[in-house]
Amino acid sequence: MKDLDGHRPSDGYDPFDLNKPHARWKEFREDEPIFFHEPTGYWVVSRYDDIKAIFDDWKTFSSENAQKPMRPMCEAGRKVLTDGGFTAYSGLTARVPPDHTRIRKVAQSCFGPRRFKSIEPQIEAIVKRHLDALEDAGRDGGPVNFWEVVAYPVPAYVLFTLMGIPDEDVPKIKQYGASRGKMTWSDLSDEEQIPVAHDMVAYWKYIHDLLDMRRANPGDDFPSDLLRLQAEGAEIADEEIAGVLYSTLFAGHETTSTFMGNYVLAMMDNRDAWEAIRADASLIPNAVEEMLRYMPSVVGWRRKARTACTVGGVDLPAGAEILMITGGANRDESHFPEGEKLDILRDNARTHLSFGYGIHYCLGFQLAKMEASILLRQLAERFPSLRLAPGFVPEYHRNITFRVPKSVLVEWDR
């Protein structure tokens, strides 16, 4: 809908700029809930009911473009990938049934509550160790980058415990993950794509080396479980196992790191919620759901219309590429009253779309919530006066899907 000056909410919209998107997303929901964004070629959808319906209808709305680079790799970058033998394909998110159903069944059988629960004491210890580091970093009295000291490394150490990956490999796997996020969901220049392409080759090689090691020496970890099930007759190919690890090694820590950074920002800006959690730890599980709604890691997902269809009263052509702004839908007032407000007592907080919906619902959602709850509890116990550094305003990396803060500067009473 145009205003009196003939402008639309979508005019000048840059979907890669995630610094302060919520006011504009609210305008989209209210005045232009579905529109075609010519610079990217995507139909942008922002209302909760429309996005949930798209997620739920995988036959009409294919996930085949979920991992498609927003900007195609340049020729030099493609040569790096080809020469390096990079053939990675999505583990699950870009697959459709029946392959998706078959592979997910195998992966889910060994990446679920039993295994997560088994490493809970290790998660507690990993969080404690990094909060010790936070305390040490703050001894000089100045601001400390919570993102760098805690949020960035903790989920990696947790996930790699599940994966059987040595601690000394954490920095390079985090680097590979960051490069993968940029390759797929950012708008890198040709020059910026080259080092990313080299990282992807190294990442893919690392996964295959890991599988070779587990074939030779099985352990009590996720890759060994997948290989064991395959040997016992499970219908999953070597490259499909590699694809599952390719996705899990990224999604299993990058999204949780981002969420930890974002929920500290949310808590520090909502002191009543922080004080309530400090006073009553039983509020934490629902608070985590509410923060997943309010400040999620993933704010946009993509689908492709297989056939001509209608969404929210708007006709879309066959082949239409769709960007679903889940971060905006999570604040849709029609589903979440006062959706722009953080309310840790919200009774329907867990109906957020931050883990997706339907057949592609996030495989590791329970692990992410477990990690978030443990960190939030320990943080509130040990740093009750935690606050953002004076004058700090978060900035976010350019990305169409992952809302990743560049830093989270905090301080507390020593």
N, C-alpha and C positions, 0 to 999 in steps of 0.2 A: 504494500500500500504506500503510495506517495504522500508526502506531507504537502503543505500549502506551497512550498517552494519547488515542488516536483521531484524531491529527493526520496530515495528508498533507503531503508536501513542497510541494505546490502551494498550500496554505493561505496566504492573504495575499499571494500572488505578484503583483508589479507588473512586467509585462514592459517597461515604459518605464524602469525604474530599472536602469541598466547600470553602476553604480558598482563593485559587487563580486559579479558574478553567477555566477562559475564554481563555487563550492561548491554553490549551489542547483541549477545545471544538472547537476552530477554526481549529486545526489540524484534528479533527474528521471530521468536515464538508468538509474539503478540500481533505483529503486522505483516510478516513475510515468512511464514513457517516453512515453505518449500519454494526455492527459487533456483534458477540456473546461474552458476558462477562461471562466466565466460573465460576468465584467465586460466582456470584449472580444468574446465570442461566437466565439472561435477555439478550434479543437482544436490543442493544443500538442504537437509531436513533437520529440524530442531525440536519438534514437539515429542513428548514422551510416548503418547499412544501410537503415533506414526512410526517412530523408531522401533518400538517393541513389536509392532506388526511386521516390519521388515525383517527383524531378527528371526521372528517366528516362522516366516515363510521362506525356507531355504530353497524350495523348488523354484520359486519365482525370482528370488533375490540371491544370486550366487555369491559366495565368498571368494571367488577366483581372483578378485583384484585386491584382496585384503593385504597382500604382501607386495603388491606391484609398486615399484619405485615411483614416487611422485614426479621425479624428473629422470628420464631414461639415462642410463649410464653412457657416458661419452665413448667414442671409439677407442681411445687409448685405455680407458678404464675397462672396457669389454675385453680388450686384448689381455690385460693383466689377469682378469678372471678366467678367460679361456686357457691361456698358457699355464695358469696355476691349477687347472683341473677343477675349478669351482662349479659344481653342479647342484648346489643346495636347492631344495624345494621345501615349502612349508611343512612343518610337522603335522599340524591339524588345521590351523585357522583358515588356510586358503583351500582346503580340501572339501569335497562334498561327498555325501553317501553315493555308493556303498563303501568307497575307500575310507572315508572319514570314520564311519561307524566301526569298521573292522580294526583300524589302527587305534582309535580311541579306546576301544574295549581292552586291547592289549596293554596300552599305556596306563590306563586307569587302574588296572588290576595291581600295578606295582608302584603307583604314585598317588597314594591316598592316605586316609586317616591313620592306618596302622603304622605305616612308615613314618609319617609326620610325628605321631605321638612318641615313637621310639627315640627320636632325637630331641625331644622337648628339653631334657636337661642340658644338652649341648647348646641349644638355642639360648637358654637362660645364661649359660656361661659366656657365650659369644657376646651377648648384649652387655653383660656385666663388664667384660674386658674392654669393650669400646667406650662404655660410660666412664670407666677408670681413665681411659685415654682422654676423654673429654674433660674430666676433672683436672688431669695433669696439664692439659693445654691451656686451662684457664687460670693457672696459678699466678701468672703475671698480672692478672686483673683486667686484661683487655678482652675485646670480643673474640669469640671462637666460632669457626665455621662448622656448625653442626652437620652440615651436608657432607663435608669432606671427612670429618672424624668419625661420624656414626652412621648417618643414613646411607651414604655411598657404599661403605664396605660391609656392613652387617649382613644384608640379605645375600651377598655373594658368599660369605663364609658359611652361612646356613645352607644355601643351595648346594655348595660344593661339598659339604659334608654328606648330603644325600647322594651326590654324584660320585663321591670317592675321588675328588680332585684335590691334589696337595695344596696347602695354604700358599706356598710360594708362587703358584700359578694364578692366584686371584687377580693381581694387577693387570696381567695381559688379557685375561678373559673379560675383565671389566672394560678394557680398552676395545676389545673386539665387539663387545655388546654395544658400546657407545657408537662405534662405527656402523654397526648394523642398523641402529636406530636412525642414523643420519642418512644412510644409503636408501632406506625404504621410505621414510616419512618426512624427510626434509627437502630443501631445494638447493642442494650444493651446486657450486659452479663446476665447470669441467676440471679446473685445477684442484679443487677440493675433493673431487671424486677419486683421484689417483691413490692417495694414501689409504682411503677407505677401501678401495678395491684390493690393495695389498693386505690389509687387515682381514678382509673376508676370505682370501685364499689361505692365510695363516689359520684363521678360525676353523675353516672346513677341514684343513689338514689335522688340526689338533683333535677334532672330533673323531676322525678316522684312526688316528694314533691311539686315542683313548679306547676305542672299541677293540683295536688289535691287542692292547694290553689286557683288557678284560677277558678277551677270548683265551689268552694265554694264562692269565691268573685271575679268575673270577673273585669278586669281593662281595661284601654285603652292601650293595649300592644299586642305584637305579639302572645304570647301563648293564650291569651284570644280570639284573633281574630280567631285562628285556632280552638279552642274549640267551638266558636260561629258558625263558618261555618259547623263544624261537626254536631252540634245540629240542624242546618237548613237543613241538608241532604247531605252535601258534602261527597263524598266517600273517607274518610280517617280514618283509624283505630287508636285506642289509641296508640299502639306501633309505628305506623308510625308517629304520631305527636311527640312522644318522640324522634324518630330517627331524625326528622327534627331539633328539638331543640338541640339534641346531636351534630349534625353537625354544626348548625348555631352558637351555643355558642362557638364553637372552631374557625371555619373559619372566623366568623364575626369580631374577634378581633386579633387573632394571626397573620393572614396574613397582616392586616393593620398595626399592630405594627412593624412587620418586614419591611414592605415597608417604613414606616416613618424613621426607623433607616437607611435603605439602601439609601434612597434618600438624606438624609442629608450628608451621606458619599459621594455620587455622586456629590452633589452641591459643597461641600467643596473642592473636587478635580478638580472642573471645575469652577474656579472663574468667568470667562466671563459669564457663564450661570447665576450664582448667581447675579452678578451685573446687568445683563439684567432684571432679575425678579424684583430686587429691584427698578429699574427705571421704569418698566412698568408691573403692576400687570395683565394686560390683556393677558400677555404671559403665565400665570400660567396654564390654562387648558391644553394647548398643551404640556407644560413642564411636567405636571403630566403624560400625555400619554407617553412621551419620556422616562421618568424615569421608568415607568412601563416596558417599552421595555428594557431599559439599565440595570436596577438594580432591578429586580422583587423579590418578596418574594418566589414565587413558581418557581423552576427551573427545575422540572422534574415531569412528570405524567406517570401513567402506564396503559397499556391496555393488553388484552389477545386475541390472534387470535382464533376465533371460528373454522376456517377452514384453510387449507393450502392456502397461498396467496403470492403475490409478492409485495414488497414495494421497490420503488427506484431501481428496477432491481434485487433485492435480494429475493430469494425464502425463505419463512418462513414456518415452519411446523404447522399443526393444534396444538393448545394448546400453541404456542409460547408466552412467557411472554415478554412484550416490555416495555422498559424504554425510554420515549421520553424526550430528554433534551431540554425543551422549553426555558430555559435560554440561551442556545447556539443558538437555532433557531432564537431567537429574534435579533441576531446579524449577521444573514446570509446575506452576501454581495449581494447575488443574489436578495434579496428582499429589503434590507436596505443598500443602498450604504454607504460606510464607516461605516459599522455597529458597529465597535469597538469604535466609537466616539459618545459622547453625543452631540446631536444637538437639542436644544429645539424648533427650527423652522422646524424640519423635517416634511414634508407634509404627510407622511404615518405612522407616529408614532403610531396612534391608531389601526393599523392592527397587533400589537403585539399579542402574544399568551399567555400573562400572566394571562388572565381570562379564558383560554381554548378556545374552538371553538365548534360550533355545539350544540347539544341538551344539553350538560352539561355546557354551558357557565355560568360563576359565577352568582349566584342569586343576590348577593349583590354588584355588580360592581359599581353601581351608588353611593352607600353609601361610598364605599372605596375612590372613586375619590372626593366626596364632602369633606370628612374628610381631605384628603391629600391637597386639594386646600386651605381649611380654615387654616390649620396649616402652610402651606408654606407662605401664605400671611401674617399672623400674625407674623411669625418668621422673615420674611424679614423686616417687619416694625419695630419690636422691637429690633432685634439683627443684625443690618446691618453688623457689623464687625465679625460676627460669623465665627469661623474657627476651624479646628481640633487641638487638643493639640499637641505641638511639639513632634515629634517622635512617635506619636500614629499610630499604624498599627492594623486595625481591625482583629479579629479572629472570626471564625464562628463555631457554634456547628456542630457536626457530624450528617448528615442527608442526605437522598437521594432526598428529595423533597423541604423542606423549608430551605432557606439560611438565617439563623438567626444569627445576630451579637451578640457576648457576651457582648460587650459594645461599646459605641460611645462617646469618650471623646472629649469635645469641650471647647473652651474658647472664650472670646470676650473682647473688650475694655470697661472697666468699666467707 
